[in-house]
Amino acid sequence: MQASPLDQARARIATWQQRAAQVQQALRAPPPEPTSCCGRGCNGCVWEGYYDALQFWCEDAERALAPA
């Protein structure tokens, strides 16, 4: 069974936070999960914005943890 997109997103966050903890580096907080989705599959759904913001957060985490 394949993990849901939300489960995958949570796993990505956990991975970056674990990597940061290993090198004692603070990361900014990940984007909060939406709470206002109506469930109708709207164009421009709050989840689309969340996953875009999460992608940026992961890229930012990668830059922050890159060797100097």
C-alpha angles and dihedrals in degrees: 000000000000120000118249119252089254092051089049091049092050090049091052090052092048092049094053093044090050091050090049092050091051091059094034093242122147119227126196115256116278118246113281118251113255118258099183104067113135093201096233096115094246121191103255093023117187087245091061089055090047094053091047090050090047091053089053091047091052091049089049091049091050091052092047092052097042115116112262 
